[in-house]
C-alpha cells in the first residue's frame, strides 16, 4: 500500500463541498459561505456566484452550464450570466436536504437526498437518488440507501454512490431512460464511512473517510491501494484533475468539527476549510468535461 502526502493549494473557506475539475480549474461550493469558487492551479481563488441557500453538489451540463444543488430549497439551479434560474424543483420527491450532484454526458443530472435525522431501516427507506432529465422529467431512481452522499459517474456509464452509514460504495448501471439498474456493492469498507468520491482511469475510486484524517483509493471488491493522510484535518471530498489528470484535490476541514454535531450549524466565523493536493499515479478518465462528470462531494 502506498501512502501519499499533501500540500495546501488554497485555504480560508468555511465548509467546502463537491469539487469539480472543469476548464483548467477546480470548482467548489462553500455550504456555509453560500458561494461557488473557482480555484486555479496556482491557488488563485475567484468567486463564481453567490448562492445563499446552502449550495452543495455541482455539475456541468453538456453545453457547459453549471448546475448547483441548493440544499435547503431542494432545487437544482442553473447559473448563467444573470441570476441563477431553477433547473429542477425536487421538493416533491426529495426526502430531505439535497447533497451531491453528478451530470451524465446526456445531460441527466443525479442528486442524493436524505433526512439527516433519519436512522435505521425505516429512515433509510426514504433516502434517495433523484434524477432530473433535460426534458423536465423528475423522479426517484434509487432508495433504501443508508445516507447516500458522494456520487461519481464512471467511464463505463455506471453511477457510484457513497453509502456513508452503510460503510460501502454502491454501483448501478445507468439505463437508456436514465434509470438505475443492477444495484450491487462496489466495495465494502471496514471501520470507514465514505463521503465524497471520484473515479480514475483504471476503474478505482478515491474516497474521503467521514470524520477521519484519511483519503483512500479502493479497487472494485474493496482492496485499498493508496492512502492520503491529512493529520489534524477531516477528509470531506476529492477530485482528480490538473494538467495531466494526476492531481488529487482533497477538501478538508479542521478536526474540531466533532464539537458540532450538526455540521451545517458549524460556526461560519471559523474558516478552517481548505483545498490540499497530492500527485497520484493514475489519472482521472477522459477530457476535462469527462472529469467534471466523474467527480464527487
C-alpha positions in Angstrom: 0.0 0.0 0.0 1.3 3.4 -0.9 1.0 6.5 1.3 0.9 10.0 -0.1 1.3 13.4 1.5 -0.5 16.7 0.5 0.4 20.3 0.2 -2.1 23.2 0.7 -3.4 24.8 -2.5 -5.9 27.3 -1.0 -7.4 28.0 2.4 -9.7 30.3 4.4 -13.0 28.7 3.4 -16.0 27.7 5.7 -17.3 24.4 4.6 -16.3 23.2 1.1 -18.1 20.5 -0.9 -18.4 19.0 -4.4 -15.1 19.6 -6.1 -15.2 19.5 -9.9 -12.4 19.9 -12.4 -13.5 21.9 -15.4 -11.8 24.1 -18.0 -8.4 24.1 -16.3 -9.6 24.9 -12.7 -11.2 23.4 -9.7 -14.8 24.4 -8.9 -16.1 24.0 -5.3 -19.2 25.1 -3.3 -19.0 26.5 0.2 -22.1 25.5 2.0 -21.7 27.9 4.9 -20.5 30.9 2.9 -23.1 30.5 0.2 -20.6 30.8 -2.7 -19.2 28.9 -5.6 -15.5 29.3 -6.1 -13.1 28.6 -9.0 -9.5 27.8 -7.9 -6.6 27.9 -10.4 -3.6 25.6 -10.1 -1.6 28.5 -8.7 -4.0 28.8 -5.9 -5.9 31.9 -7.2 -9.5 32.0 -5.9 -12.3 33.6 -7.8 -15.9 33.9 -6.7 -18.1 32.5 -9.5 -21.5 33.1 -7.9 -23.4 33.8 -4.6 -25.9 31.1 -3.8 -27.2 32.0 -0.3 -29.4 28.9 0.1 -26.6 26.5 1.1 -25.1 25.3 -2.3 -23.9 21.8 -2.3 -23.4 19.5 -5.3 -22.0 20.9 -8.6 -22.1 19.6 -12.1 -21.7 20.8 -15.7 -24.3 20.2 -18.5 -23.0 19.3 -22.0 -23.3 22.9 -23.1 -21.0 24.0 -20.2 -23.8 25.4 -18.0 -23.1 25.0 -14.3 -25.7 23.3 -12.1 -25.8 23.6 -8.3 -27.9 21.7 -5.8 -29.5 24.1 -3.2 -29.7 22.0 0.0 -32.4 23.8 1.9 -34.6 24.9 -1.0 -34.4 21.4 -2.6 -33.8 23.0 -6.0 -31.2 22.4 -8.7 -30.2 25.8 -10.0 -28.5 26.7 -13.3 -26.0 29.5 -13.1 -25.7 31.9 -16.1 -24.7 35.4 -16.8 -27.6 36.7 -14.8 -29.0 35.4 -11.5 -29.5 31.7 -11.0 -32.6 30.1 -12.6 -34.4 27.0 -11.5 -33.4 24.0 -13.5 -35.4 21.5 -11.5 -37.6 21.6 -8.4 -37.0 18.5 -6.3 -39.3 19.3 -3.4 -42.0 16.8 -4.3 -39.6 13.8 -4.5 -36.7 14.7 -2.1 -36.9 13.1 1.4 -34.7 15.8 2.9 -31.9 18.1 2.0 -30.1 17.7 -1.3 -26.5 16.7 -1.3 -24.1 15.7 -4.1 -24.8 16.1 -7.8 -23.4 14.3 -10.9 -24.3 15.1 -14.5 -24.1 12.4 -17.2 -22.9 13.1 -20.8 -26.6 13.2 -22.0 -27.5 15.9 -19.5 -29.2 13.7 -17.0 -28.5 15.0 -13.5 -28.5 12.8 -10.4 -28.6 14.2 -6.9 -28.6 12.5 -3.4 -31.2 13.3 -0.8 -31.8 12.1 2.8 -33.2 13.3 6.1 -30.1 13.8 8.4 -32.2 12.8 11.4 -33.4 9.5 10.0 -31.8 6.3 11.1 -32.5 2.6 10.8 -34.4 0.7 8.1 -37.5 3.0 8.2 -35.5 6.2 7.9 -33.1 4.8 5.2 -36.1 3.8 3.1 -36.7 7.4 2.3 -33.1 8.2 1.4 -32.9 8.5 -2.4 -31.0 9.2 -5.6 -33.1 11.5 -7.7 -32.9 12.1 -11.4 -33.8 15.2 -13.4 -33.7 14.9 -17.2 -33.3 17.6 -19.9 -37.0 17.2 -20.8 -38.0 18.2 -17.3 -38.9 14.7 -16.1 -38.1 14.3 -12.4 -38.2 11.0 -10.5 -36.6 8.9 -7.8 -34.3 6.2 -9.2 -33.0 4.5 -6.1 -33.9 4.3 -2.4 -33.2 2.3 0.7 -29.7 3.7 0.9 -28.1 4.3 4.3 -27.4 8.0 3.8 -26.3 8.5 0.2 -23.6 11.2 -0.1 -21.0 11.4 -2.9 -21.7 10.5 -6.5 -19.5 9.5 -9.4 -20.3 8.6 -13.0 -17.7 6.2 -14.4 -16.4 6.0 -18.0 -18.5 2.8 -18.5 -21.6 4.9 -17.7 -22.3 3.4 -14.3 -23.2 5.5 -11.2 -21.3 5.1 -8.0 -23.0 6.1 -4.7 -21.2 6.6 -1.4 -23.4 4.9 1.2 -22.0 6.7 4.2 -23.8 4.9 7.1 -23.6 1.6 5.2 -19.8 1.8 5.1 -19.7 0.9 1.4 -19.9 2.1 -2.2 -22.8 1.1 -4.4 -22.7 0.7 -8.1 -25.6 1.0 -10.6 -25.8 0.6 -14.3 -27.4 3.7 -15.9 -30.2 2.6 -18.2 -31.2 4.1 -21.6 -34.0 6.0 -19.8 -31.7 7.3 -17.1 -32.9 4.8 -14.5 -30.6 2.9 -12.3 -30.2 -0.9 -12.8 -28.4 -3.9 -11.4 -27.6 -2.5 -8.0 -24.5 -4.1 -6.4 -21.8 -3.4 -3.9 -18.7 -1.9 -5.5 -16.7 -2.0 -2.3 -17.2 -2.6 1.5 -15.2 -0.5 4.0 -14.2 -1.8 7.4 -14.4 0.9 10.0 -14.7 3.6 7.4 -17.6 5.6 6.1 -17.2 7.1 2.6 -18.2 10.7 1.8 -17.1 12.5 -1.3 -15.7 10.3 -4.1 -14.2 10.4 -7.6 -13.1 7.8 -10.1 -9.9 7.2 -12.0 -8.9 5.7 -15.4 -8.4 2.2 -14.1 -11.8 2.0 -12.5 -10.7 2.5 -9.0 -12.3 5.1 -6.7 -10.8 7.7 -4.4 -13.0 8.3 -1.3 -12.9 10.6 1.7 -13.3 8.8 5.0 -16.0 10.6 7.1 -14.7 12.2 10.3 -11.2 10.7 9.7 -8.0 12.3 8.5 -7.8 10.0 5.5 -8.5 9.6 1.8 -8.2 6.1 0.2 -8.1 4.6 -3.3 -10.1 1.5 -3.4 -10.5 -1.1 -6.2 -13.7 -3.0 -7.1 -14.2 -5.5 -4.3 -12.6 -3.3 -1.6 -8.8 -3.6 -1.9 -7.2 -0.3 -0.8 -4.1 0.5 -2.8 -3.3 4.1 -1.6 -3.8 6.3 1.4 -3.5 10.0 1.8 -3.2 11.2 5.4 -4.2 14.8 6.4 -3.2 15.0 10.1 -5.4 17.2 12.2 -8.0 17.5 9.5 -11.2 15.7 8.4 -11.5 14.4 4.9 -14.6 15.7 3.1 -14.4 15.1 -0.7 -11.9 14.7 -3.5 -11.5 15.1 -7.3 -8.9 14.2 -9.9 -7.8 16.9 -12.3 -4.8 19.1 -13.1 -2.9 19.3 -16.4 -2.4 15.6 -16.7 -5.3 14.4 -14.6 -2.9 13.2 -11.8 -3.6 15.9 -9.2 -5.8 14.7 -6.4 -7.7 17.7 -4.9 -8.6 16.9 -1.3 -11.2 19.0 0.5 -10.5 19.1 4.3 -11.7 20.9 7.4 -10.3 21.2 10.9 -10.9 18.1 13.0 -12.6 20.0 15.8 -15.8 19.7 13.8 -16.7 16.9 16.3 -17.6 19.7 18.6 -20.6 20.5 16.3 -23.0 17.5 15.9 -24.8 19.3 13.1 -22.1 20.0 10.6 -24.3 22.6 8.9 -24.5 24.7 12.1 -20.7 24.9 12.1 -19.8 28.5 13.1 -19.2 30.4 9.9 -16.6 32.6 11.6 -14.2 29.6 11.8 -12.9 29.4 8.3 -10.8 26.3 8.5 -11.7 24.5 5.3 -9.1 24.2 2.6 -8.0 22.5 -0.6 -5.0 20.2 -0.4 -3.3 18.5 -3.3 -1.4 15.3 -3.9 0.1 13.7 -7.0 -1.2 10.3 -7.9 -0.1 7.6 -10.4 -3.4 7.0 -12.2 -5.2 10.0 -13.8 -8.9 10.7 -14.0 -10.6 9.3 -17.0 -11.0 11.3 -20.2 -11.1 15.0 -21.0 -11.8 18.0 -18.7 -15.5 17.7 -19.4 -15.4 14.0 -18.6 -13.5 14.7 -15.4 -16.3 17.1 -14.4 -18.8 14.3 -14.8 -16.9 11.8 -12.6 -16.2 14.0 -9.6 -17.9 13.9 -6.2 -18.8 15.8 -2.8 
